[in-house]
Amino acid sequence: MAKPALSSIPEFYHKYVKLVEEDNASSALEKNSESLRSFLQAIPEEKWDFRYAEGKWSIKELVQHMIDTERIFSYRALCIARGEKQSLPGFDENLYAANSQGDRRSKTELVTEFSAVRTATKLLFASFTEEQLTSTGQANNNPISVNGIAFITVGHVLHHLNILRERYLVA
């Protein structure tokens, strides 16, 4: 399925979709999976508790946020593909992070969990028919398509990888 027109997704997500270079959701998910795992594995263990400023998430919390968000995006895609007509709820990312207990987890646990969640995400999107991928619904009272969610999912991870490079892993 081709990259969605930005006019078909909520403006808040445009920045994520613009980060995705691929024009096919399956290719984008696959490429992103490979680069993400190796990137996270390369972060030294001692950096995972680092916060670049007071009140900011640690790397552990940021990775937990990516895991939580990918699950939420996948749930939204599943609901819309199956014909859900109700608007799916939004979520408060800061509240989720504060309650995630991400800092008590190890690098290995987080990388393993993210890999498992991403595998499930790829399998979910691969299971959708073309008709399901073009299905539209409501998430947080905004219209969105299943295919749009796939690109948002990849772009969200790319966004946070950029933040990790720019704010957490600078020399």
N, C-alpha and C positions, 0 to 999 in steps of 0.2 A: 504494500500500500504506500502510496506517495506521501511526501511531507504535506501536512495540512496547510491551507492558506491561513495566515495569521488572523484574518477576519473571522475565522470559524472557531477560534478559541479565546478564552478570556484574556484581556490585555495583560494581566498580571503574569501570565505564563509566556508571553512573547519572548522575553529575554532567554528563557530556557530553550525554546524551539529554535531560536536563531543560533544557538551554540552547536546544534546538531548538523554535522556536515553531510551525512548520508541522506539519501532521498527515499530510503526504504526502512520501515520500522524494524523489521527482523534483522537486517544488516546492522542497523544502528545499535540495537540491543546486544547483538553478538560482539561487535567491535568494542563497545563500551564495557562489556563484561570482562573481556581479556585485559584491557588496559587498566581497568579499575583494580582488579585483583593484584596485578603486579605492582601498581602504584602503592596500594595500601601495604603490601608485604614489605616494600622497600623503606617504609617509615620506621626508623629505629624504635624499639620498644620503649626506651626512656622518654621519647617525645609524646607518647600517647596521652599523657596527663597534662600536657602543655596547653595554656590559654594565652592568646596573644594580647589580651587586655583583661582587666578585672571585669567580671560579669559576663564574659564571653564563654562559649562552650569550649570544653576540652576537645581534643581530637576524638577521644572515645565517645563523647556526647554527640559530636558532629556525625560520626559514622552511625551511631545509634539512630540519630535523626534521619539519616538517609535510608536506613533499614525501615523505620516506622513509616516514612513517607512513601516508599516504594510499595509497602503493603497496602496503604490507603489508596494509592493510585490504582493498584491492581484490583482492589475491591470495587472501586468506582467503575473500572472498565468492565469487570464481570457483571456488575449490576446492570449497566447500560446495555451490554451485549445481550443480556437475558430479558431485556424489555422493561426494566424498571422505569416507572413514570414519575415517581416522587423525586424531589430534589434531594440528593445525597448530602449529608452534613459536611460542613467544613470542619477544620480542627485548628486548635491553638498550638502551633509548633513549640512555643516557649513552655507552655504548660506540659506538653508531652515530654519535652527534654528534661524539665525539672522533676518529673515523675518516672523517668526512664531507668534510673539507677545505672546509666551507662558507665559512669566512672568506676563502678565496682567490677566491671567486666574486663577480661584480658583482650589484648590485641588478637590473639588466636581465635577466641570465641567470636569476636565481632567480625573478623574477616570470614570465618567459616559461616556464620549466620548470613552475612550479606551475600555470600556466594550461593547459599541455599535459596534465599529469597529471590535472587536474580534468576536462578535456574527455574524456579516456579513461575516467575514473571514471563520468561521467554516461552515456557511451555504453554502458559495461559494464552498469550497473544498468538502463538502458533496454532492454537486450537480454534481460533475464531475464523469464521467464513468471511468472505469479502463483504457480505451483507452486514454481518455483525460488526466488522471494523468500521463501516460507515454509519453505524447506529449512533444516534445522538440522544443525549439526555441532559439532566441538570445535576451539577455538583456545586454546592454552596450557592445555589440560586443563579448559576451561570450556565448557559448552554455549552456543551462540549461533546466531542465525538470520541469513540473508542480509539480510533487511530490517533487523534490528537493527544490522548492520554499516553499512548506509547512514546510519542516524541517528547512530551513533557517529562516523562519518567527518565529518559536518557538525558535530557537537557538539565534536569534538576541535579543529577549526579555530576555532570560536567561543570555546572555552576559551583558546586561545593568542592570539586577537585581544584578548580581555579582559586578558590578561597584558601584551600590548604596550601597551595603553592605560594600564593601572594602574602599570606598573613601568618601562617604557622611554620612553614619550612624554609623561611628565608635565612641566609647565613648571618 
